[in-house]
Amino acid sequence: MNPSLRLLALAATLSLAAACSILPQPAPVDMYRLPVNQASRNAAPLDWSLRLNKPLASEALSGPRIAVVPEGDVISNYKGARWSDPVPLLVRNRLLDGFQRDGRVQRLSADDSNLQADYELVGELQAFQSEYRSGGAVEVVVRYDARLVQGRSQRILASKRFEVHQPLADRQVAAVVAGFGAASDRLAGQVIDWTVAQGTQAQAKNQ
């Protein structure tokens, strides 16, 4: 390579290095799992199977960001923090884990596997966020519209809206995440009891 071309190549390399050095570095992001505080129990297994589907969700709740409603109808996100999975997957896995810990429905599967089951739990996630109230109070709100569907016919057997409000004593992200965990524990308990009751009732009618 002649000296002129060598100088041009060196200048281009230095310019590129200088440009890279002044580019803004991405802000660090803390990734949070959804806390679980539900004890396992030994229970007599029921003689039917259940498949859990990821709930449908709006664009604001379909990703891994931790949503917050600071005022009115404004939906924002906590900076520098995100969930370990997209929210619909996070909620489905929390419910699946809840059923496994509960022990009554043991023949479980998820929609990823596409296995045939007697019943399916489907629904829409209408809220999964923290909300600021008048006076500065903050609470986690989880709202889930559930439907129990017969596996083969896809006929809706029962439907119910579940709504959980979990007050927060601290606005720090770690406390907010703990609040989401407590709210999800309560939601899982309610959904599991309802599903077991509806599934058992449907089984009795089919016998």
Secondary structure in CASP SS format (residue, H / E / C, confidence):
PFRMAT SS
TARGET T0000
AUTHOR 0000-0000-0000
METHOD secondary structure of the structure
MODEL  1
M C 1.00
N C 1.00
P H 1.00
S H 1.00
L H 1.00
R H 1.00
L H 1.00
L H 1.00
A H 1.00
L H 1.00
A H 1.00
A H 1.00
T H 1.00
L H 1.00
S H 1.00
L H 1.00
A H 1.00
A H 1.00
A H 1.00
C H 1.00
S H 1.00
I H 1.00
L C 1.00
P C 1.00
Q C 1.00
P C 1.00
A C 1.00
P C 1.00
V C 1.00
D E 1.00
M E 1.00
Y E 1.00
R C 1.00
L C 1.00
P C 1.00
V C 1.00
N C 1.00
Q C 1.00
A C 1.00
S C 1.00
R C 1.00
N C 1.00
A C 1.00
A C 1.00
P C 1.00
L C 1.00
D C 1.00
W C 1.00
S E 1.00
L E 1.00
R E 1.00
L E 1.00
N C 1.00
K C 1.00
P C 1.00
L E 1.00
A E 1.00
S C 1.00
E H 1.00
A H 1.00
L H 1.00
S C 1.00
G C 1.00
P C 1.00
R E 1.00
I E 1.00
A E 1.00
V E 1.00
V E 1.00
P E 1.00
E E 1.00
G C 1.00
D C 1.00
V E 1.00
I E 1.00
S E 1.00
N E 1.00
Y E 1.00
K E 1.00
G E 1.00
A E 1.00
R E 1.00
W E 1.00
S C 1.00
D C 1.00
P C 1.00
V H 1.00
P H 1.00
L H 1.00
L H 1.00
V H 1.00
R H 1.00
N H 1.00
R H 1.00
L H 1.00
L H 1.00
D H 1.00
G H 1.00
F H 1.00
Q H 1.00
R H 1.00
D H 1.00
G C 1.00
R C 1.00
V C 1.00
Q C 1.00
R E 1.00
L E 1.00
S E 1.00
A E 1.00
D C 1.00
D C 1.00
S C 1.00
N C 1.00
L C 1.00
Q C 1.00
A C 1.00
D C 1.00
Y E 1.00
E E 1.00
L E 1.00
V E 1.00
G E 1.00
E E 1.00
L E 1.00
Q E 1.00
A E 1.00
F E 1.00
Q E 1.00
S E 1.00
E E 1.00
Y E 1.00
R C 1.00
S H 1.00
G H 1.00
G H 1.00
A C 1.00
V E 1.00
E E 1.00
V E 1.00
V E 1.00
V E 1.00
R E 1.00
Y E 1.00
D E 1.00
A E 1.00
R E 1.00
L E 1.00
V E 1.00
Q E 1.00
G C 1.00
R C 1.00
S C 1.00
Q C 1.00
R C 1.00
I E 1.00
L E 1.00
A E 1.00
S E 1.00
K E 1.00
R E 1.00
F E 1.00
E E 1.00
V E 1.00
H E 1.00
Q E 1.00
P E 1.00
L E 1.00
A C 1.00
D C 1.00
R C 1.00
Q C 1.00
V H 1.00
A H 1.00
A H 1.00
V H 1.00
V H 1.00
A H 1.00
G H 1.00
F H 1.00
G H 1.00
A H 1.00
A H 1.00
S H 1.00
D H 1.00
R H 1.00
L H 1.00
A H 1.00
G H 1.00
Q H 1.00
V H 1.00
I H 1.00
D H 1.00
W H 1.00
T H 1.00
V H 1.00
A H 1.00
Q H 1.00
G H 1.00
T H 1.00
Q H 1.00
A H 1.00
Q H 1.00
A H 1.00
K H 1.00
N H 1.00
Q C 1.00
END
